[in-house]
């Protein structure tokens, strides 16, 4: 199984477009953007915006892919300290992260469609 750069980039663009559409208006009712939420342990934590979390996850997946590709190029150039086993492990990690991102996207789209089909 190999990762197609075109396929990966198109899915990443779709995820980023979805995150941008969610925008800052996708905040839960009663929760102000940047508001403090109180955790059960009594510590204060920042409220998480879904679109920011989605963009951060997409950036992590893209970073893993770029890192794996860069390590592959370094191995091809014969850079000392870069082994084929490291390259293969990083490629598999990037592939799994991408597949997870696709599954999350599919679930989000499915949930969105289900919500849109609800009768009010």
N, C-alpha and C positions, 0 to 999 in steps of 0.2 A: 504494500500500500504506500503510495507516495502522495505528497501534498502538491497539488497544482497551485502555482503562485497566482494564476489568474483567478481560479476558483476561490482561493483564500482571500484575495483582495476584494473580490466582489461580495463575499459574505461579510467581510469586515465593513465594507461600505454600507451594506444593508443594515447591519447592526448599529453603526454610527448614525445613519439617517433616522432609524427608529428612536435612538436615544435623543437625537436633536428634536424630533417631533414631540417627544414627551416633554422636553423643555422644563423650565422652572414651574410651569403650571401644574405639573404632575405631583403636587405635594398633597399629603393626606389632609382631610378636613380637620381643622383645629390645631394643626402643627404649622408653625411659622417657619419659613426657610431659615436655617441657621439656629433654630431654637434649641435650647438645652432640654434633653430628655433625662429623666432620672431612672437609673438602672435599679434592679432589685437590691443590689448590694449597697445602695445609697450613693454611689458614685455618679457624677454627672458625665454624660456622653453627648456628643453632637448627634443630632438627628441626621440620618442618612438620606440623601436625595437619590431616588432610583436612577435617574438619568446619569448622575455623576458616578454611581456605582457601576452602571453598565459601561460607561465610557472607560472607566478604570480597568474593568475586566477585559475589554477589547484591547486596550493598550498593553496589558500584560500578555495576552495571547499573541499579539503582533510582535512584542518584544522577544518572546520566546522563539518565535519563528525566525526573526531577524538574527538573533543570537545563534541559532542552530545553523542557519545558512552561512553566517560569517565564519563559524567554526569549521564548517565543511570546506569553505574556500581556503581557510588557513591550512587545513589538512592537505588539500590539493596542492598548495604551494610548498608543502614540506616544512612548515614551521615546526621547530622542535617543541616538544611538550604537548602536542595535539595528537591524540591517538584516535584510531578509527572507532574504538569502543566508546569514547567520549562523544564523538560525532554522532554515532548511531543512537546512543541513549538520548542525546539532546534532540535529535530529529524525532524520535518516538514520543518524547515528552511534548514537543511542539504539536505533533500530529494528534495526540490525545487531547491536548488543550483545545485545539481547533474543533475536534469532534464534539467535545463537551460544549463549546460555544455554539455550535450548530444545533445541538439538542436543546440548549437553553432557549435559543431563538425560536425553535419550533414550538416549544412549550408556551412561550410568551405569546406567539402569534395565535396558537390554538386557544389560549385563555382569552385573548382579545376578541377573537371571533365569537367565542361562547358568550362573552359579556355583551357584545354588540347584538347578538341574536336573542337576548333576553327580552321578554315583554314586560313593559312597565305599566 
